[in-house]
Amino acid sequence: MKKVTSISDKLTQQKFQEILLNTYLKGTEEKSIKVSDLIEEIKQQVLNIKADKK
């Protein structure tokens, strides 16, 4: 039986800081960016962590 892991099992403080930093950098690199685009970026990064097989 496959063990189900939640995102909270994989989202370490370091990973959370990386997500925040990546989002901040994206927001500062673009002259104009929608909040919805930043939220989508965060969502994708969190989903990538959840999908990580480590």
SETOR-418534 format. One record per residue: residue in one letter; x, y, z of N, C-alpha, C, O in turn. Coordinates in Angstrom, 1 decimal. Layout:
residues N
(A, (X, Y, Z), (X, Y, Z), (X, Y, Z), (X, Y, Z))
...
end
This chain:
residues 54
(M, (0.8, -1.2, 0.0), (0.0, 0.0, 0.0), (0.9, 1.3, 0.0), (1.8, 1.3, 0.8))
(K, (0.6, 2.2, -0.9), (1.4, 3.4, -1.0), (1.0, 4.4, 0.1), (-0.1, 4.7, 0.4))
(K, (2.1, 4.9, 0.8), (1.9, 5.9, 1.8), (1.6, 7.2, 1.2), (2.3, 7.7, 0.3))
(V, (0.5, 7.8, 1.7), (0.1, 9.2, 1.3), (0.9, 10.2, 2.1), (0.8, 10.2, 3.3))
(T, (1.6, 11.1, 1.4), (2.3, 12.2, 2.1), (1.6, 13.5, 1.8), (1.1, 13.7, 0.7))
(S, (1.5, 14.3, 2.8), (0.9, 15.6, 2.6), (1.9, 16.7, 2.3), (3.1, 16.4, 2.5))
(I, (1.5, 17.8, 1.8), (2.5, 18.9, 1.5), (3.2, 19.3, 2.7), (4.4, 19.7, 2.6))
(S, (2.6, 19.3, 3.8), (3.2, 19.7, 5.1), (4.4, 18.8, 5.5), (5.3, 19.2, 6.2))
(D, (4.4, 17.6, 5.0), (5.5, 16.7, 5.2), (6.7, 17.1, 4.5), (7.8, 16.8, 4.9))
(K, (6.5, 17.7, 3.3), (7.7, 18.0, 2.4), (8.0, 19.5, 2.4), (9.1, 19.9, 2.0))
(L, (7.1, 20.4, 2.9), (7.4, 21.8, 2.8), (8.2, 22.2, 4.1), (7.6, 22.6, 5.1))
(T, (9.5, 22.2, 3.9), (10.4, 22.6, 5.0), (10.5, 24.1, 5.1), (10.0, 24.8, 4.1))
(Q, (11.0, 24.6, 6.1), (11.2, 26.0, 6.2), (12.1, 26.6, 5.1), (11.9, 27.6, 4.6))
(Q, (13.1, 25.8, 4.8), (14.0, 26.2, 3.7), (13.3, 26.3, 2.4), (13.4, 27.2, 1.6))
(K, (12.5, 25.3, 2.1), (11.7, 25.3, 0.8), (10.7, 26.4, 0.8), (10.5, 27.1, -0.3))
(F, (10.1, 26.7, 1.9), (9.1, 27.8, 2.0), (9.9, 29.2, 1.7), (9.4, 30.0, 1.0))
(Q, (11.1, 29.3, 2.3), (11.8, 30.5, 2.1), (12.2, 30.6, 0.6), (12.3, 31.7, 0.0))
(E, (12.6, 29.5, 0.0), (12.9, 29.5, -1.5), (11.7, 30.0, -2.3), (11.9, 30.8, -3.2))
(I, (10.5, 29.5, -2.0), (9.3, 29.9, -2.7), (9.1, 31.4, -2.5), (8.8, 32.1, -3.5))
(L, (9.2, 31.9, -1.3), (9.0, 33.3, -1.1), (10.1, 34.2, -1.8), (9.7, 35.2, -2.4))
(L, (11.3, 33.7, -1.8), (12.4, 34.5, -2.5), (12.2, 34.4, -4.0), (12.3, 35.5, -4.7))
(N, (11.8, 33.3, -4.6), (11.6, 33.2, -6.0), (10.4, 34.1, -6.4), (10.5, 34.8, -7.4))
(T, (9.4, 34.1, -5.6), (8.2, 35.0, -5.9), (8.6, 36.4, -5.8), (8.2, 37.2, -6.7))
(Y, (9.3, 36.8, -4.8), (9.8, 38.2, -4.6), (10.6, 38.6, -5.8), (10.4, 39.7, -6.4))
(L, (11.6, 37.7, -6.2), (12.4, 38.1, -7.4), (11.6, 38.2, -8.7), (11.9, 39.2, -9.4))
(K, (10.7, 37.4, -8.9), (9.8, 37.5, -10.1), (9.1, 38.8, -10.0), (8.9, 39.5, -11.1))
(G, (8.5, 39.1, -8.9), (7.8, 40.4, -8.7), (8.6, 41.6, -9.0), (8.1, 42.6, -9.5))
(T, (9.9, 41.6, -8.6), (10.8, 42.7, -8.8), (11.4, 42.8, -10.2), (11.8, 43.9, -10.6))
(E, (11.5, 41.7, -10.9), (12.0, 41.7, -12.2), (11.1, 42.2, -13.3), (11.5, 42.8, -14.3))
(E, (9.8, 42.1, -13.0), (8.8, 42.5, -14.0), (8.3, 43.9, -13.7), (8.1, 44.3, -12.5))
(K, (8.1, 44.7, -14.7), (7.7, 46.1, -14.5), (6.2, 46.1, -14.0), (5.8, 46.9, -13.2))
(S, (5.4, 45.2, -14.6), (4.0, 45.1, -14.2), (3.6, 43.6, -14.1), (3.8, 42.8, -15.1))
(I, (3.1, 43.2, -13.0), (2.7, 41.8, -12.8), (1.5, 41.7, -12.0), (1.3, 42.5, -11.0))
(K, (0.6, 40.9, -12.4), (-0.7, 40.7, -11.7), (-0.5, 39.8, -10.4), (0.4, 38.9, -10.4))
(V, (-1.2, 40.1, -9.4), (-1.2, 39.3, -8.2), (-1.5, 37.9, -8.5), (-1.0, 37.0, -7.9))
(S, (-2.5, 37.7, -9.4), (-2.9, 36.4, -9.8), (-1.8, 35.6, -10.4), (-1.7, 34.4, -10.2))
(D, (-0.9, 36.3, -11.1), (0.3, 35.6, -11.7), (1.3, 35.2, -10.6), (1.8, 34.1, -10.7))
(L, (1.4, 36.0, -9.6), (2.3, 35.6, -8.5), (1.7, 34.5, -7.7), (2.5, 33.6, -7.3))
(I, (0.4, 34.5, -7.5), (-0.2, 33.4, -6.8), (-0.1, 32.1, -7.6), (0.2, 31.0, -7.0))
(E, (-0.2, 32.2, -8.9), (-0.1, 31.0, -9.7), (1.4, 30.5, -9.6), (1.6, 29.3, -9.6))
(E, (2.3, 31.4, -9.6), (3.7, 31.0, -9.4), (4.0, 30.2, -8.1), (4.6, 29.2, -8.1))
(I, (3.4, 30.8, -7.0), (3.5, 30.1, -5.7), (2.9, 28.7, -5.8), (3.4, 27.7, -5.3))
(K, (1.7, 28.7, -6.4), (1.0, 27.4, -6.5), (1.8, 26.3, -7.2), (1.9, 25.2, -6.8))
(Q, (2.4, 26.7, -8.3), (3.2, 25.8, -9.1), (4.4, 25.3, -8.3), (4.8, 24.1, -8.4))
(Q, (5.0, 26.2, -7.6), (6.2, 25.8, -6.8), (5.8, 24.8, -5.7), (6.5, 23.9, -5.4))
(V, (4.7, 25.1, -5.0), (4.2, 24.2, -4.0), (3.9, 22.8, -4.6), (4.2, 21.8, -4.0))
(L, (3.2, 22.8, -5.7), (2.9, 21.5, -6.4), (4.1, 20.8, -6.8), (4.1, 19.5, -6.8))
(N, (5.1, 21.5, -7.2), (6.4, 20.8, -7.5), (7.0, 20.2, -6.3), (7.6, 19.1, -6.4))
(I, (6.9, 20.8, -5.2), (7.4, 20.2, -3.9), (6.6, 18.9, -3.6), (7.2, 17.9, -3.3))
(K, (5.3, 19.0, -3.7), (4.5, 17.9, -3.4), (4.7, 16.7, -4.4), (4.7, 15.5, -4.0))
(A, (5.0, 17.0, -5.6), (5.3, 16.0, -6.6), (6.7, 15.4, -6.5), (7.0, 14.3, -7.0))
(D, (7.6, 16.0, -5.8), (9.0, 15.6, -5.6), (9.0, 14.2, -4.9), (8.3, 14.1, -3.8))
(K, (9.7, 13.3, -5.4), (9.7, 11.9, -4.9), (10.6, 11.7, -3.7), (10.7, 10.6, -3.2))
(K, (11.3, 12.7, -3.3), (12.3, 12.5, -2.2), (11.7, 12.1, -1.0), (12.4, 11.9, 0.0))
end
